[in-house]
Amino acid sequence: MTAATLAALTILLLVPVPVWLAFVEFGLQLLGVEWEASPPQPASLLGADKVVHFLLFFWLALQLRGSALAVGLTSYRPILVFCVLYAVAIEILQGITGRTADAADALADVVGALVFVGWSRFRERRG
């Protein structure tokens, strides 16, 4: 087994599934592939859609934290930077591909990641 193959397999094992799924979704959006559209919903800052965004990014940050700790990274900064950039990129791509870009979705994403970091740091301090 070559060093490159071993490195690729190591990355595949260390990076959580939600991150790979996020990259697949990102790639599909770049190609203009759209999921079946749901009927238009009234805008709501605290609607079920925002709760889903919040929970998914909380979970994404949790998975990223586990991967970071597995390779010896203890800082939360890379996790937050990735989550913020990814949330913004998703909304920009949605606007480019004809879907509705919603800043409130990006905000819910970022809040989900921030709440995870706050919760995780609180748990670390308590022991």
N, C-alpha and C positions, 0 to 999 in steps of 0.2 A: 504494500500500500504506500503510495507516494505521500510526501509531506503535505501537498496541497489537498489531496483527498482526505487525509486525516484532519486537517484544519477545517475543511468544509463540514465533515461529519461532526466535529466538535461544536461548531457554530450551530448546526441544526439541532443538536441535543441541548445546548445551553439556552437558546432563544425560545421563549414560550410560544405555544401554538397561536395565541391571539395576535402576536406580532407578525408571524408569517401570514396569517389571514389578512391582517391589515395591509401588508405589502401586496398580496394578491389583489385585494380590493382596489388599492391605489393603482396598480398596473392595469386592471380592467377599466378603471375610470379614465386613465390616460388613453386607452384604446377606444374610448367612447362607448363601452358596453354599459348598458343601464339595466338595472333590475326592473321587474314589473312595477310600474308606477301605481301607487295607491291613490284613491280619489282625494282631491284637495281637502284639507282639513282647516278649520279656523285656526289662526295663529294663537298660540298660548305660550307665555313664557314658562309657566309651570305645568305644562301638559305632559302627558305620558311620554311623548317623544323626547322631551328634555330629561325626564327621569331615566330613560333608557340610555341617552348619551352620557349622563352623569355616571350611571352604574358601569357602563362599558369602559369608560376611561378610568374609573376607580380600579376596575379589574385589570386593565392594561397596566396601570402604574404598579399594581401589586405584582403582576407577573414580571415586569421589568425589574422591580426591586429584587425579586428572587434570583433572577439571572445575574444581576449586578453583584449581589452578595456571593453567588457561586464562583465568580471570577475575581473576587477580592475588592470590588469597588464599593465604597461605603457612602459616597456622596449621593444626595438626592438630586443635585443639579442636572446631571445628564437625563434623568428620568423626566423631570419637569420640562427641560428644553425640548426633548423628543415629543412629549405629549402636546405641548403648545404648538410646535411646528407642524405636527401631524394634524391637529385639529384645524389649524388655519389652512393647511394644504388641501384637506378634504373639502372644505367649504369653497375654496377657490376653484378646485377642479369641478365641483358640482355646478358652479356658475358658468364655467367654460363649456361643460358638456350639455348644457341646456336644462339641468335640474335647478331647483331653487336653492341658492346659497343663503344660509341663515346664520347671522352672527350670533344669535342666541344659542344655536346648536354648538358652535365653537366655545362659547362661554360656558355652557353646561359641561362640555368635555373638559375644559381647563379646571373648572371647579371640582369635578370628579377627581382629577389627578391631585389637586391641591388638598382636598379633604383626605385622600389616602395618605399623603405625606404628613399632614398634621396628625392624623390618627396613628400612623406608624411611629412617628417621633414621640408622641405621647406614651405609647406602649414601651418604647425603648427606654424612656426616662423612668418609667415605673418599675422597670426590671423585668 
